[in-house]
Amino acid sequence: MEIRSSCRRRAIHPMSIELKKEEVADIIPSLQRYFREELETELSEMRAKFLLDYFLKEIAPFAYNRGVSDAENYFRARAEDLPATCFEDALTYWVKKKK
C-alpha cells in the first residue's frame, strides 16, 4: 500500500491511499462476498470498486491517523525511557579502582 501524505500534524493536501492492482483484485471479491452473505445483496465488480474507493478516501484516513498516533506514542514512550536505559556514568575509573 502506498501512502502519500505530509508528516505534519494537519496535512494541507488530502492524503491519498493507493492500493496495488493485486490488492484490489483480492479485495473486490471479499467485498462482493460480504455483501452477498451478510447483506443478501449482489454487488457488481464496478460497484465494489466504487465502494472501495469511497472507503479509501473517507474511512481509511481514520485508521491511518490512528496508526500514526499509536506509533508516535510508542516511540515517544521509548524515547522518554532512553536516559534510564542508555546512560553510562562518567569518571568511574577511580571509584572502581578503590574496590
BELFEN-V506398 format. One record per run of one state. SS is the DSSP state (~ for helix, > for strand, _ for the rest). FROM is the first residue (numbers start at 1). TO is the last residue. If there is no record, write none. Layout:
# BELFEN-V506398
ss | from | to
SS | FROM | TO
SS | FROM | TO
This chain:
# BELFEN-V506398
ss | from | to
_ | 1 | 1
> | 2 | 4
_ | 5 | 15
> | 16 | 18
_ | 19 | 20
~ | 21 | 38
_ | 39 | 44
~ | 45 | 58
_ | 59 | 59
~ | 60 | 80
_ | 81 | 81
~ | 82 | 85
_ | 86 | 92
~ | 93 | 97
_ | 98 | 99
